[in-house]
Amino acid sequence: MSIELKMPALSPTMEEGTLAKWLVKEGDSVKSGDLMAEIETDKATMEFEAVDEGVIAKILVAEGTDGVKVGTVIAIIAEEGEDAGSLEAPKAAAPKADNVGPAATADEARTQEVREESAATAPAAAPAASGSRVKATPLARRLAAEKGIELSALSGSGPNGRIVKADLEGAKPAPVAAAAAPAAKAEAPAATAALAPTETKAVWYDDSIPHEVEKLSNIRKTIARRLTEAKQTIPHIYLTLDIRLDALLKLRGELNKGLESRGVKLSVNDMLIKALGVALEATPKCNVTFLGNELVSYKRADVSVAVSTPSGLITPIIRDAASISLSKISSQMKELAALAKDNKLKPEQYQGGTASISNMGMFGIKQFDAVINPPQGMILAVGAGEKRPYIVDDALGVATVMSATGSFDHRAIDGADGAQLMKLFKELVERPLGMIA
């Protein structure tokens, strides 16, 4: 009997993914444990292993296909002696009326909305209406009602032509929409005649300039969505201070001499991760998540560390950063950074975290304001250490100083509490024995 190979759920929240690459071809024999394909989720590219033995009879989903739903049959494996040519592809199940049933919960509706917003970048948009019924997601219907927008006048870019949130951008209330369109067109300067619009979004670019158009990965789409939501929904408060690094650099040198025989070399960032973990546990009002009507206060500091990869930014997590040793933080960071750059992180290695740290000092950046990584309540942005004039023992001298900026969710964290965390972080860095005692 043939075996249907289905799109796996590679994380608890995965609803769909991109079949990035097939590692087998039709006619290949496979056994349990063989690598079958590379699948791109919204956070990483992961390898998919075979669990059955047989021959790849048919590949039903081509590599590079986006938006493959979990559970979709992507290939058929024939058992030994079975005629692969006689196998037929499974028939697709009939789509549900609106993809969100009447008993769907708010969370299910929001999950559907997220999926459809990702699908809104598909190459072509289908008409929104089918007969007298306008297809639209619950969120799109609510926003249209609030703004007085007539849904039947819009084209939907979601699955099966459904109207999603992105389709409402730029739409005007029904009474003025007809009159506003010619006026807007008339006001466009002649120079924009060379500008080419995309098919599904109100975005213009100058196609007369040599350029390339690159399709966004699921990871980049997720980064864009989450950062937009963070800036639109989280009131950020920024607190900056200067920190002297000389004592930390001296201690780092001494520790590295002692760790040399073990093959461990601490970085400044390893020690800053430790300092942030200790500071978070000592100021629990900053180690929180805001949930609207509830506030989650964490009893442990799990620090997410921003790592740049070819696919975009990802934040692997150092669990219990306040309690584990500096050498363990160092070894874990090396392992996690290597996995991140190869898009091989497992979900449990990047999902969660109670606060984040982003260090751009290696690029010579002196100071920056980082965007909070929801649902976390704060992120620490670290700049480069540099020689600066500095007051040392009531006298003007020269010291190695860096600037650090904390971004705090002001809905959950008061400025005074954020200032307390920053003050403690500064003390730990300037007197680093306190973080390892």
ChimeraX attribute file (.defattr): number of C-alpha atoms within 10 A of each C-alpha:
attribute: neighborCount
match mode: 1-to-1
recipient: residues
	/A:1	10
	/A:2	18
	/A:3	17
	/A:4	17
	/A:5	20
	/A:6	14
	/A:7	22
	/A:8	19
	/A:9	15
	/A:10	21
	/A:11	14
	/A:12	8
	/A:13	11
	/A:14	14
	/A:15	21
	/A:16	23
	/A:17	22
	/A:18	21
	/A:19	22
	/A:20	20
	/A:21	17
	/A:22	18
	/A:23	13
	/A:24	15
	/A:25	13
	/A:26	14
	/A:27	15
	/A:28	11
	/A:29	17
	/A:30	19
	/A:31	14
	/A:32	11
	/A:33	12
	/A:34	17
	/A:35	16
	/A:36	19
	/A:37	18
	/A:38	19
	/A:39	23
	/A:40	23
	/A:41	26
	/A:42	19
	/A:43	28
	/A:44	24
	/A:45	25
	/A:46	19
	/A:47	19
	/A:48	18
	/A:49	15
	/A:50	15
	/A:51	13
	/A:52	15
	/A:53	17
	/A:54	21
	/A:55	23
	/A:56	23
	/A:57	25
	/A:58	21
	/A:59	19
	/A:60	14
	/A:61	16
	/A:62	13
	/A:63	17
	/A:64	14
	/A:65	12
	/A:66	19
	/A:67	18
	/A:68	18
	/A:69	18
	/A:70	16
	/A:71	14
	/A:72	18
	/A:73	21
	/A:74	22
	/A:75	21
	/A:76	24
	/A:77	26
	/A:78	23
	/A:79	18
	/A:80	13
	/A:81	9
	/A:82	15
	/A:83	11
	/A:84	19
	/A:85	9
	/A:86	8
	/A:87	15
	/A:88	11
	/A:89	14
	/A:90	13
	/A:91	7
	/A:92	8
	/A:93	7
	/A:94	6
	/A:95	8
	/A:96	8
	/A:97	8
	/A:98	14
	/A:99	14
	/A:100	16
	/A:101	11
	/A:102	7
	/A:103	7
	/A:104	11
	/A:105	11
	/A:106	11
	/A:107	9
	/A:108	13
	/A:109	17
	/A:110	16
	/A:111	14
	/A:112	17
	/A:113	21
	/A:114	17
	/A:115	18
	/A:116	21
	/A:117	21
	/A:118	18
	/A:119	16
	/A:120	24
	/A:121	19
	/A:122	15
	/A:123	10
	/A:124	13
	/A:125	20
	/A:126	14
	/A:127	17
	/A:128	23
	/A:129	20
	/A:130	12
	/A:131	6
	/A:132	7
	/A:133	9
	/A:134	20
	/A:135	25
	/A:136	25
	/A:137	21
	/A:138	19
	/A:139	17
	/A:140	20
	/A:141	19
	/A:142	13
	/A:143	14
	/A:144	19
	/A:145	13
	/A:146	10
	/A:147	13
	/A:148	14
	/A:149	20
	/A:150	17
	/A:151	23
	/A:152	17
	/A:153	14
	/A:154	17
	/A:155	21
	/A:156	28
	/A:157	28
	/A:158	29
	/A:159	20
	/A:160	17
	/A:161	20
	/A:162	26
	/A:163	32
	/A:164	30
	/A:165	23
	/A:166	19
	/A:167	22
	/A:168	20
	/A:169	10
	/A:170	8
	/A:171	17
	/A:172	17
	/A:173	16
	/A:174	14
	/A:175	11
	/A:176	10
	/A:177	14
	/A:178	11
	/A:179	10
	/A:180	13
	/A:181	12
	/A:182	10
	/A:183	10
	/A:184	9
	/A:185	9
	/A:186	10
	/A:187	8
	/A:188	10
	/A:189	8
	/A:190	8
	/A:191	7
	/A:192	11
	/A:193	9
	/A:194	13
	/A:195	14
	/A:196	13
	/A:197	13
	/A:198	13
	/A:199	13
	/A:200	18
	/A:201	15
	/A:202	11
	/A:203	10
	/A:204	12
	/A:205	12
	/A:206	13
	/A:207	12
	/A:208	9
	/A:209	9
	/A:210	6
	/A:211	8
	/A:212	7
	/A:213	5
	/A:214	6
	/A:215	9
	/A:216	11
	/A:217	18
	/A:218	22
	/A:219	19
	/A:220	16
	/A:221	17
	/A:222	18
	/A:223	18
	/A:224	12
	/A:225	14
	/A:226	16
	/A:227	15
	/A:228	13
	/A:229	13
	/A:230	18
	/A:231	13
	/A:232	10
	/A:233	11
	/A:234	21
	/A:235	14
	/A:236	22
	/A:237	18
	/A:238	19
	/A:239	16
	/A:240	18
	/A:241	14
	/A:242	14
	/A:243	20
	/A:244	23
	/A:245	21
	/A:246	17
	/A:247	14
	/A:248	19
	/A:249	18
	/A:250	11
	/A:251	14
	/A:252	19
	/A:253	14
	/A:254	11
	/A:255	16
	/A:256	17
	/A:257	13
	/A:258	13
	/A:259	14
	/A:260	11
	/A:261	9
	/A:262	10
	/A:263	10
	/A:264	17
	/A:265	20
	/A:266	19
	/A:267	17
	/A:268	15
	/A:269	18
	/A:270	22
	/A:271	24
	/A:272	22
	/A:273	26
	/A:274	28
	/A:275	23
	/A:276	29
	/A:277	28
	/A:278	24
	/A:279	25
	/A:280	28
	/A:281	21
	/A:282	17
	/A:283	15
	/A:284	16
	/A:285	21
	/A:286	27
	/A:287	27
	/A:288	23
	/A:289	23
	/A:290	19
	/A:291	11
	/A:292	8
	/A:293	5
	/A:294	9
	/A:295	13
	/A:296	14
	/A:297	14
	/A:298	17
	/A:299	13
	/A:300	19
	/A:301	27
	/A:302	24
	/A:303	26
	/A:304	27
	/A:305	27
	/A:306	20
	/A:307	19
	/A:308	14
	/A:309	15
	/A:310	9
	/A:311	18
	/A:312	18
	/A:313	17
	/A:314	23
	/A:315	25
	/A:316	27
	/A:317	24
	/A:318	26
	/A:319	20
	/A:320	19
	/A:321	25
	/A:322	25
	/A:323	15
	/A:324	14
	/A:325	13
	/A:326	23
	/A:327	20
	/A:328	15
	/A:329	22
	/A:330	21
	/A:331	15
	/A:332	17
	/A:333	21
	/A:334	13
	/A:335	11
	/A:336	23
	/A:337	21
	/A:338	15
	/A:339	17
	/A:340	27
	/A:341	18
	/A:342	15
	/A:343	21
	/A:344	17
	/A:345	22
	/A:346	18
	/A:347	17
	/A:348	11
	/A:349	18
	/A:350	19
	/A:351	14
	/A:352	18
	/A:353	25
	/A:354	28
	/A:355	28
	/A:356	31
	/A:357	23
	/A:358	24
	/A:359	22
	/A:360	15
	/A:361	18
	/A:362	11
	/A:363	9
	/A:364	11
	/A:365	15
	/A:366	17
	/A:367	20
	/A:368	19
	/A:369	20
	/A:370	21
	/A:371	23
	/A:372	25
	/A:373	25
	/A:374	22
	/A:375	17
	/A:376	21
	/A:377	26
	/A:378	30
	/A:379	28
	/A:380	28
	/A:381	23
	/A:382	26
	/A:383	24
	/A:384	18
	/A:385	22
	/A:386	17
	/A:387	13
	/A:388	13
	/A:389	12
	/A:390	15
	/A:391	11
	/A:392	11
	/A:393	7
	/A:394	7
	/A:395	8
	/A:396	10
	/A:397	11
	/A:398	13
	/A:399	18
	/A:400	17
	/A:401	20
	/A:402	21
	/A:403	20
	/A:404	25
	/A:405	22
	/A:406	26
	/A:407	24
	/A:408	29
	/A:409	28
	/A:410	17
	/A:411	16
	/A:412	23
	/A:413	21
	/A:414	14
	/A:415	15
	/A:416	9
	/A:417	16
	/A:418	22
	/A:419	19
	/A:420	16
	/A:421	24
	/A:422	23
	/A:423	14
	/A:424	18
	/A:425	25
	/A:426	21
	/A:427	17
	/A:428	23
	/A:429	23
	/A:430	17
	/A:431	16
	/A:432	23
	/A:433	12
	/A:434	12
	/A:435	22
	/A:436	15
	/A:437	5
